[in-house]
Amino acid sequence: MDTPQGEDKGVRQEGEEAVESLCGKNGEWETRKISIMGVVKRFISQLSYGQELTRISMPSEFLNPYSILEVCAVRYLARFDSLVNANAQSNPAQRMLHVAHFLLSSLYRVKLYKKPYNPIVGESHYCFVENAGNKIRYLGEQVTHHPPVSAFYMDHEEEKINVQGTISFGVKFHVNSATVATKGEIRVRLEKHDEEYVFGKSTPDLLMKNVVFGTRQMKWQKSIDITCPSSGYKATITFQDSGSSDSLTGVISKGDQPVLRFEGSLDDEVYYFEEGADEETLFISQDDLKDSKIIYPPQLDEYPSLKVWKEVTQCIVANDMTEADRAKHLVEEAQRVRVRAGEDEKKERKYFKFDEAKGQWRYKEGTFVLPS
């Protein structure tokens, strides 16, 4: 079978230096200006008479140096403590509030001023954080390429919390801006309360302004519902573009009756208050959010993100976009070979299986154990 790295199948050899994701880390690549002439030259260089446009590769100037599987890990795993706090609440409305906190606080992480890599089919990524001596594990796997669907699973055995979800997105460019429409859902399971929280989307839609010219801005758009069928509570969060800030409003209801409301800006603070009350309580403050340290153990699968994209990442960080495009093309060509061989049609991967009845990719229990 062809691999993205030729003979190198992405398996870490004994004694190999550990590699950490660049996702969530600050670097010059985040706000680096895009060279229009460089992009045009590399785009034109891919064209030939009768060229199939689906084989045109997106120039590396538009990419962040990490895969979407790494984005999900940093975005959700670093905020898992919100779910631990939800588990500690006796009031179901407060549990829903903390579950909403999990979603909103995750949106502070990883400002996507550029696009992450599209993972290849079968690509995986795993890591963990520690909480009171317990490991909270994250596992991500790319389950299809057309459409691109990333599945992920997290769990905290001691607290009996697990999270699984999928994310798929499409990007459209509009001269100097881009819109990202997302699909997929998240299911948070609090076993101690026998509750499941269903997120209508795993992340809001996104508008990226001034992609090429001007100061880049990122704005969340539209709304997300979180429902808990067993308790009857529902949270609706609506995102609004109000000038330079990411404003939002939210309401938690029991049936048709509003119970709690929250409002504010993801650029500053969000407050909540009981329905009909004037007194408000600080809900989220960007200055007070603390990141859990993410630990990356050896990535021993056949196609780990940190290995598949290693050369592309190194070239982007070094601002060598010609070499980045070359390395990226090799990864993508190997991917096309695998897709043509039927890899994209499988309904079962190493860690996830498609549930035909529910129309969802679900984690296969017991298939993931962190390497020592």
Long-range contacts (C-beta under 8 A, 24 or more apart in sequence): 1-338, 1-341, 2-334, 2-337, 2-338, 3-302, 3-303, 3-334, 4-120, 4-303, 4-308, 4-330, 4-331, 4-334, 4-335, 5-307, 5-308, 5-311, 5-330, 5-331, 5-334, 6-330, 8-307, 9-302, 9-303, 10-299, 10-301, 10-302, 10-303, 10-304, 10-307, 10-308, 11-300, 11-301, 11-302, 11-307, 12-298, 12-299, 12-300, 12-304, 12-307, 16-298, 18-296, 18-298, 19-296, 19-299, 19-306, 19-307, 19-310, 20-296, 20-306, 21-66, 21-70, 21-73, 21-74, 21-125, 21-127, 21-294, 21-296, 21-305, 21-306, 22-65, 22-66, 22-70, 22-313, 22-317, 23-64, 23-66, 23-70, 23-71, 23-73, 23-74, 23-110, 23-116, 24-74, 24-78, 24-109, 24-110, 24-291, 24-294, 27-65, 27-317, 28-319, 29-64, 29-65, 29-114, 29-316, 29-317, 29-319, 30-64, 30-111, 30-113, 30-114, 31-113, 31-216, 32-61, 32-319, 34-61, 34-62, 34-211, 34-212, 35-61, 35-321, 36-212, 38-321, 42-321, 42-322, 42-325, 55-336, 57-325, 57-328, 57-329, 57-332, 58-115, 59-321, 59-325, 60-312, 60-315, 60-316, 60-321, 60-324, 60-325, 60-328, 61-321, 62-114, 62-115, 62-211, 63-114, 63-115, 63-116, 63-117, 63-312, 63-316, 63-324, 63-328, 64-112, 64-113, 64-114, 64-115, 64-116, 64-117, 64-316, 65-309, 65-312, 65-313, 65-316, 65-317, 66-116, 66-117, 66-305, 66-309, 66-313, 67-116, 67-117, 67-118, 67-119, 67-123, 67-125, 67-305, 67-308, 67-309, 68-116, 68-117, 68-118, 68-119, 68-148, 68-150, 68-167, 68-169, 69-119, 69-123, 69-124, 69-125, 69-140, 69-141, 69-142, 69-150, 69-152, 69-305, 70-116, 70-125, 70-140, 70-305, 70-306, 71-110, 71-112, 71-116, 72-138, 72-140, 72-150, 72-152, 72-167, 73-125, 73-126, 73-127, 73-138, 73-140, 73-152, 73-294, 74-109, 74-110, 74-294, 75-106, 75-107, 75-109, 75-110, 75-203, 76-102, 76-106, 76-138, 76-152, 76-154, 76-163, 77-127, 77-128, 77-129, 77-136, 77-138, 77-154, 77-292, 77-294, 78-106, 78-109, 78-129, 78-291, 78-292, 78-294, 79-105, 79-106, 79-109, 79-289, 79-292, 80-129, 80-131, 80-136, 80-154, 80-156, 80-161, 80-163, 80-292, 81-131, 81-292, 83-156, 83-159, 83-161, 83-163, 83-188, 83-190, 84-131, 84-156, 84-159, 84-161, 86-190, 87-159, 87-160, 87-161, 87-190, 87-192, 87-193, 92-193, 92-195, 92-228, 92-231, 92-233, 93-233, 93-252, 93-254, 93-259, 93-260, 95-190, 95-193, 95-195, 95-228, 95-231, 95-233, 96-197, 96-226, 96-228, 96-231, 96-233, 96-234, 96-235, 96-252, 97-235, 97-252, 97-260, 97-262, 97-272, 97-283, 99-188, 99-197, 99-226, 99-228, 99-235, 100-226, 100-235, 100-237, 100-250, 100-252, 100-262, 101-283, 101-284, 102-188, 103-186, 103-199, 103-224, 103-226, 103-237, 104-237, 104-248, 104-266, 104-270, 104-284, 105-284, 105-289, 107-203, 107-204, 107-220, 107-246, 107-266, 108-266, 108-286, 108-289, 109-291, 111-218, 112-180, 112-206, 112-208, 112-218, 113-208, 113-216, 113-218, 115-171, 115-178, 117-305, 117-309, 117-312, 117-328, 118-145, 118-148, 119-148, 119-150, 119-305, 119-308, 120-145, 120-303, 120-308, 120-331, 120-334, 120-335, 120-338, 121-145, 121-335, 121-338, 121-339, 121-343, 121-344, 122-302, 122-303, 122-338, 122-343, 122-349, 122-350, 123-303, 123-304, 123-305, 123-308, 124-299, 124-301, 124-303, 124-304, 124-305, 124-350, 124-351, 125-299, 125-304, 125-305, 125-306, 126-297, 126-299, 126-368, 126-370, 127-294, 127-295, 127-296, 127-297, 128-294, 128-295, 128-297, 128-370, 129-292, 129-293, 129-294, 129-295, 130-292, 130-293, 130-295, 131-156, 131-292, 132-158, 134-158, 134-159, 135-370, 136-292, 137-368, 137-370, 139-351, 139-363, 139-368, 140-305, 141-349, 141-350, 141-351, 141-352, 143-349, 143-352, 143-354, 143-361, 144-344, 145-335, 145-339, 145-343, 145-344, 146-339, 146-344, 149-184, 149-361, 150-184, 151-349, 151-351, 151-352, 151-361, 151-363, 153-351, 153-352, 153-363, 153-368, 159-192, 160-190, 160-191, 160-192, 161-188, 161-189, 161-190, 161-191, 162-188, 162-189, 162-191, 163-187, 163-188, 163-189, 164-362, 164-363, 165-199, 165-202, 166-202, 166-360, 166-361, 167-202, 167-203, 173-211, 175-212, 176-209, 176-210, 176-211, 176-212, 176-213, 176-214, 177-207, 177-208, 177-209, 177-210, 177-211, 178-207, 178-208, 178-211, 179-205, 179-206, 179-207, 179-208, 179-221, 180-205, 180-206, 180-207, 180-208, 181-205, 182-206, 185-360, 194-230, 195-228, 195-230, 195-231, 196-228, 196-229, 196-230, 197-226, 197-227, 197-228, 198-226, 198-227, 198-228, 198-229, 199-224, 199-225, 199-226, 200-224, 200-225, 200-226, 200-227, 204-239, 207-241, 217-244, 219-246, 220-246, 220-248, 220-266, 233-259, 297-370, 297-371, 297-372, 298-371, 300-371, 301-350
